[in-house]
């Protein structure tokens, strides 16, 4: 796959990955019948809103701190953090097997692969475990950017088209997969923000090469990758000072 084709594929996937946020935005816009009290509003082409109460919930705090980072401390993630990270990303949160991120008709067609210095693993949500796929460090293959090779953990999101009904079109398979991955990516960002971890998503990947190394079949499509790790030392110190000053 050429760098140009990778760029075009990346742009398409990243556009589709915003689908959940766009739908959420549209569904949260209230209709006029919801507003009987017009005090403190500006009637016309725009409508004023009070400032968000950032301190009202841990979720809003995490959203406030959510950001993309490309610098990571040279230390592995502890197992407890990995456990929370993967569960938040796409773990099972209901007795019926439902997940923390939505999928079309609950077909659950996304797999999360985790690459670290020791090997490549597939997240087994039912057992909440990491199943070894192969040994060896392949982090450098999970993105063109240099930080991909050194971030403690790289998550690779793969759509398995064999889990879709046969009548689903190729376009809809990509659309549904990108929508689900967009939700998973945001879950990872929010977990990182809530646990003082740096997180960075990327789409610049040599998918053909990575697919061969991961030994995926043609129906398994690599969409995005995401690096996660502790803050570098100086960034961690500054974050601690900010937390003390803010009283958190």
N, C-alpha and C positions, 0 to 999 in steps of 0.2 A: 504494500500500500504506500503510495507516495505521500510526501508531507502535505501536498495540496489536497489530496483526497481525504487525508486524516483531518485537515482543517475544516473541510466542508462537512464531513461526518460529525466532527466535534460541534460545529455550530448548530447542526440540526438536533443533535441529542441534547445540548445545553438548552436550546429553545424549548424542546418538548419537556425537559425536566422542570421547567418553570410552570408546567400545566397545573399541578396541584395548587400552587400559590395563586395563580390567576383565577381558578375556579373558586378557591376560598374567598378571594377578594370580592368576586361577583356575588357570591352567595351571602356575604355579610353586609352588602349595601342594602339598607332598609328602604322599603317603599314609603310613599308619602303618607299612607294611612297609619304608619307607625308613630307619627309625630303629631300629637295633639297639642303639646306645650311648645310654643315657639319662642319662649323667653331665652335670652342669651344666644340667639341664632341670627344669622344674616340671611334674610330671604332674598332670593335672586339666583344668580348663576352659581353661587357657591354657598356653602353652609358651614359655619364655624363649629368647632369641636373643642371641648376642654382638653388640656394637656393630659396625656396618658398617665395614670398612676403607676409608675414603674415599680414602686415598692409594695404594690398590693399583692404580688404573688411571685413565687420562685420562677414561674414560667416567664413572666415579663422581665425579670432580672436577667434570665438566660438570653432572652431575645435582645435585650439591651447590650449584652456582652458578646453576642454572636459576631464572628468575623472570620475572614480567611487569613491564615498565617502560613508562611513558608520557611519558618525557622523552628528547629526542634532541638531539645537537649539530647545529648548522646547517652541516653539511658533507656532501658526497656520499660514498657508499661507493665505494671504489676497485674497479676492475674485477676484481682478483684476489680480493677479498673477495666480490664478487658471484658470481664463478665458483664459489667454494667453497660459498657459501650455496645457490645453486640446485642444484648437484650434490648437496649433502647433503640438500636438501629432497626432491628427486624425480628425481635423475639416474640414468643407466644405470650399473650397477656390475658387470654380467656380460656375457659375450660373446653370450648369447642375448637380450639386450635387457631383462633384469630390472632393476628399479628399487630405489632405496634405501628405498622405502616399499612395503608390500604393497597389492595390489588383488585383488578377488575374481576367481579364475580367470585372473589376469594380464590382465584386460581393459583396464587402463590408461585409465580413463575420466575422470581428473582432469587439468585443464590449470592451469598456474600463469601468471597474468598479472602483470606487474610495472609499476607506475606510479611514475614519478619526475617531476622538474621538467621533463623534456624531452618526455615522451610516455608512451604505453602500449605494452607489448611482451608477446609471448607467448613463454614459454620453450620452445625447441625442444630437447628432450633428445637426440634422435638426432644433431643437429649440435652440441649444446652451445653454443647461440647464443640471442640475443634477437632475435626477428622483430618488426619494427615493425608495430603495429596502427593507431596514429594518433598524430599529434603533438599537443602541448598538455598542460598539467598538469591532470590530473583527480583528484589525490590527495584533494581535499576531498570528493569524492563517494564515497570508499571507506569512509566511516564518519561517524556523527553527532558523534563526539568531536572536539574541536578539534585534538588532536595528529595526527590522520590527515592533515590538510592540510599539516603541516610536517615530519613524519618523512621522512627522505631517500628511503626506499623503502617502498611499500605493495605487498604481495603479495595478490592476489585469487585465491581457489581456486574453480574452476568445474568442475562435473560435466557431462560431455557424455553425455546419455542415449542418443544415437545409437550409442554403442559397446557398449551392452548388447544381449544377445539379445532379440528381440521378446517372448518369453514371460516375461521378468522383470517382476514386478509393480512398480507405482510405489513401494510401501512398501519393497520390497527394494532398488530403485535408490537410494533415499534412505539406507537403512541402510548399504549397501555404500559409497556415496560418503562418508558421514559418517565411517565407520570409516577409510577411506583418508586423508581429510583430517586426521583426528585424528593419524595417524602422521606425516604430512608436517609438521603444525604442531609436533609435538614434535621432529622432526629440525631444524627451524629454530631452535627454542629451544636445543637442545643445541649447534648450531653457534655461535649467538650467545654462549652461556655460555663456550664454549671459545675464542672470539676477542674477548672483551671488548666485545661489542656489546649494546645494549639491544634488547629484543624485546617486542612486545605484540600479542596476538591479540584480535579483537573480532568480534561478530556483529551489532552495531547498525548496519545498513546499509539505505539505501533501495534495495532490490534492483531494483525496477522502473525507477527512474531510472538506476541504474548500468548495468543491462542494456541500456537504450536507448543510452546514451553509448558503451558498449563494443561496440555493434552485434552483440549476441549473438542467436542464434535461440532460439525457445521451449524447445527441448530442452536448452539450456545453462543450468544452474542455478547461481547464485552461492550459495556456502555460507558461507564465512568470509573475513576479511581479516586481514592481519598486518603490522604496521609493524616495520621494522628500521633501526637507525642507530647511530652512534657515541654513546658516553656524553657527556653535557654536560661542560663543562670541569672544574667542581669535582668531579663524580662521578668523572671520569677520574683526577684527581689523587689523590683518596682511594683509588681502586682501586689505583693504583700504589704508594701508601704501604703499603696492606695487603699487597700482593704482596711488597714488600721486607721487611716485618716477618715475613712467614711463610716467607721464604727461597725463594719460587717464582720 
